[in-house]
Amino acid sequence: MKILGIGNAIVDVICKVDDNFISQNNLTKSTMKLIFDENEFKKLLTNLKIEKTVSGGSVANSIVGISQLGNKVGFIGKISDDALGSKYEEGLKKENVKYFYSKKKEELPTGTCLILVTPDSERTMCTFLGTAGKINETDVNSDAVKQSEIIFLEGYLWDEGEPKKAFDKAINNANKVAMSLSDQFCVDRHKPHFLNLVKNKLDITFANQQEITSLIDAKNFEEVINFCKQLGKLIVVTRGENGAVAIKGDEVVECSVQKNLKIVDLTGAGDLFAAGFLHGHINNLSIKESLEKGTEMSSKIIQQIGARIS
């Protein structure tokens, strides 16, 4: 198997809203808010018209993209034996992703992420992790990890306690480890741990400019470049309209964005960028070609609703 993703198994529920909805519910636009109370989550959903439900989660979106590019992939993520859990599993199987998890009735329901898309195409997310956030080391199939060339983890999944043990087990059995920092909120919450991972455990790190800047408390992008050069590992940074850059030792490779796109929804842009890049990487394309593949995939996804290329 080329790549095994380990991440939050979350059903994406996509809804269009106006800016008032964001402010009335005290949400911060373009960020992800974790909701711990199931009733609060249900209340948010009551007044909304659902456009689409998809089996999502950041790394799962990337894994589906890598599968669509013709690679053999798998995924591990915790779901419950409920209606959304079954929907989740079917969604992955339909995309030729081998699912290394056997669901059972859990105390908490399958995780759900409410993706609120405003008229400017920005997305604001409210996530009720449900059982996804309770992943533990017994959920990680070490044979599947050993049999894959690379494992791909998400920062969203990292948390003290059981999830950290699941992460450690995966990393300790892996041939090569890639991870996405996921969100500035995650970086700020787990800064010393993420810094340790980036410096000592990961072979490939994906981040956007805000995340990596925040991680190392950089004053400007030049400081980011210098930090990455000293690490000698592969660090891939997306920079919005400034394109993307990959740094490995003294090698700094840039790639610009595609122009004149009709942007509909930015959901999944980073996930699909990672998919394209990893596809290039495991098929021995150059860093430049891998960046271009990532850019091509993210350009496709932002011109449609949701995080799956249809």
N, C-alpha and C positions, 0 to 999 in steps of 0.2 A: 504494500500500500504506500502511496506517495505521501499523503498528509493525513494526519488524524487531528481533528479539532476537538478541544475540550472547552466547553463554555456553558453559559446559562441557556437552558432550553426554555425559550419564552415564545409564547404565541403573540405575534404583533397584531394589534387592532388599530387600523388606520382610520382617522377621522379628520375631516376638514373643519377648521374653526376660524373665527375672526380674532383680531387682536384683543378685543374686549374679554373674550372667554379666558385668555391667558392671564390678563390682569385681575379679573374678578376672582379667579381661583388662586391668586397669589403665586403664580408660576413665573419662573425666569425664562424668558424666551431663549430658544436654542440650547437649553441645557437638559440634563436628565435628573428627575427627582425620584428618589426612592420613597415608595409609600408602604408603610408597615402595617397599616390597618386595612383589612379586607373590605370593611364597610365603607371607609372613606373612598376606596378605589371604585367600589360599585356605584357610589353616589356620583362620582365624576362621570361615569359612563352613562347614567340614566338619561341625560339630556342630549346625547350625541347620536348622530346618524353614522353608522359604521360603513365605510367605503369598501373595506377589504380586511380579511384576516389571513395571516400567513404564518407558517412556523418559522420563527425568527430567532433572535439572539445574534449578537455581533459576529462571533466566530462561525456560528452555523450559516449565516449569510455568506461569509467568505468561502466556507467549505462547499456550499452549493455552487457558487461561482466557479470554483476550481474544478468541480465535477462537470459543470457545463462546458468547460474548456477541454474535457476529454480525459481527465486524470482520475485515477482510482483513489477514492477518499473515504474516510469514516468520521464518525462524530460520537462523542460521549457527552451527555447532558441529562440531568435528573428531571423526570416528569412523574406525575401521579397517574394512577389508572383511573382517569376520568375522561369526560368528553373531549376537553381541550388536549389532554395528553394523547389520546388516540389520533386526533386531528394532526397533532404535531408529528407523531411517528409516520403517519401516512404521507405527510408533506415532504419529509426527508426521503422516504423510500422512492417516492415518485421522481425525485431528482437524482436517483442512483447513488445515494449516500448510504453507506453501511452503518447501521445504528447499533453501537455496542452498549446497549443498556436494556435491561428487562424491567419494565415498569411494574409497580405494585401499588396497592392502595396506601397513600401517604396521609399523614395528619393534615398537611397543607395541600391546597390544589396546585395544579400546574401553573407555572408563572405566566404572567401576562404583561405586555408593555403597550400602553396607550400612546400612540404616536399622533400628536396634534399638528396638523399641517396648516400654517397660516397663509394668507394670500401671497406673501412674498417668497413662498416655497421653503421657508425655514421650518425645522421641525423641533417641537418641544416634547419631551418624553416623560411619561409618568409610569414608573415600573413597580409592579407588585411581584416580587421575586417568587413568592409562594415556595414550593418545594425545590425550585431550581437553586436557590441560595443555600440549600442544606446539603449540597454535594459533600461526600466524604471519601476517604481513601478506598473504602470497599467498592465504591461506584466506579473506580478507575481500573480498567482492565489492563494489567501490565503487559500481557501478551500482545494486545493490540498496539500498545505504546511501542514495544520493542520492534514490532513488525513494520512500523511506519518510518519513512525516511526522516520526516520532520513532524513534531507535534506543534500545534498552533493554539496558544492560550489567550485568554482575554483578561484585561485588568479588571473588568466588571466582576469577574468571578472571585477574585482574590479577597479573602477576608480572614480575620483572625480565627483560630479554632479549626473546625473540620475542613472548610474549603482550603485553608493553607496546607493542611496535611495532604489533601487530594492533589494540590499543585506540586508539593514536594515529591510525592510518589511518582507523579507523571514525569517531572524533570529528572529525577534520579534514574529512571528507566529509559529515558529518551536517547535517540541517536543525535538529534539536533533539536534545539528549542527556539521557536519564534513566538513573540507575544506582542499584542497591541496594548498600548497604555489606556485605550478606550475613551477616556473622558477626563477633563481637567478636574472634575469633582473627585474622581477616583485617585488621581495623582496627588491632590492636596490632602486627601484623607489618609493615604498610605505612603507618603513621600519617602521616608527612610527605607521602607521595605522595597518599594519599586526601584529606588536608586541602587540598592544592593542587587536586585535581580538584573537590572540593565548592566551593571558593572561586572557581575560575577557569574550569572547563570544563563543569560540569554545569548544565543548566537545571532539572532535577528530581532531588532526592536522596531515596531511601527508606532509612529506618534504624529500628531499634528503639531504645528508650530507652538500653539499655546501650551500644549501638554509638556513638550520637552523643555520649553523655556521655564515653565513653572517648576518642573522636576529639579532643575539644577540652579534655580533662582538666577537665570541669566538676565543681563541688562539689555542685550541685543542679540541678533542672530549670529553675529560673528563669534560670540562666546559659545553658542551652541555648537557651531562648526568645530571650534577648537577642542571642546569637550569630547565630541564624537571622534575626532581624529586620534586623540590620545588613547581612546578605548581600544582601537584596533578591531572592533566588531562591526557588523553591518547594521547601520542605523538608517532607517528610511523615514523621511519627514515630509508630510504633505503641507503645502503652504497656501491653500485656497487659490486665489487668482494668480499667485506667484509660482504655481506649478508644484513640483516635488523635487526633492534632492535626496540622494543616497550617499552616505559617507562610510568608507571602509579604510581605516588607516589614513594615508595621505590622499587617497583617491576620493574626489568629490565630483559626483555626476549629477547634472541637473536635467530637468525635463519640463517643458512649459505646458500650460493647459491648452485644451482644444478650444478654439474660438467659435463665437456665434452659435452657441447651443441654446436650445429652447428649454430652459430649466423649469421643471415642473415640481420636483420634490427632492430635497437633498438627502433623504433617508438612504442609508446604505452606501453613501459615496466612499467613505473610508473603508468599509468592509469589502467593497468590490475592488477598490484600488489594491488592497492587500491580496485579494484573490488573484488579480492579474499579475502582480509582482511575484507572488509565490509560484504561480504557474511558470513564469519565466525562469525563476531560480531553480526549480526542480527539473526543468527541461534544458538546463545548461545554456540559457540565453545570457547575453552580457548584462551587466547592471543597467546600462542605458536602455537596452531592449526590454528588460523587465519593468523599468519605470514607464516606458511607453505603453506596455501592455496594461499596467495598472491604470494609467491615465485613460486609456481607451475604454476599459471596463467601467471606471467611475463616470466617464462622460456618457456612456450608454444609460447607466442607472438613473442619473439625475434628470433624464428626459422622460421618465415615466413615474407612476405612483408606486411606492413600495420599494423593498430592498432586494427584489428578485428580478433578474432579467427574464422577460417573458418572450 
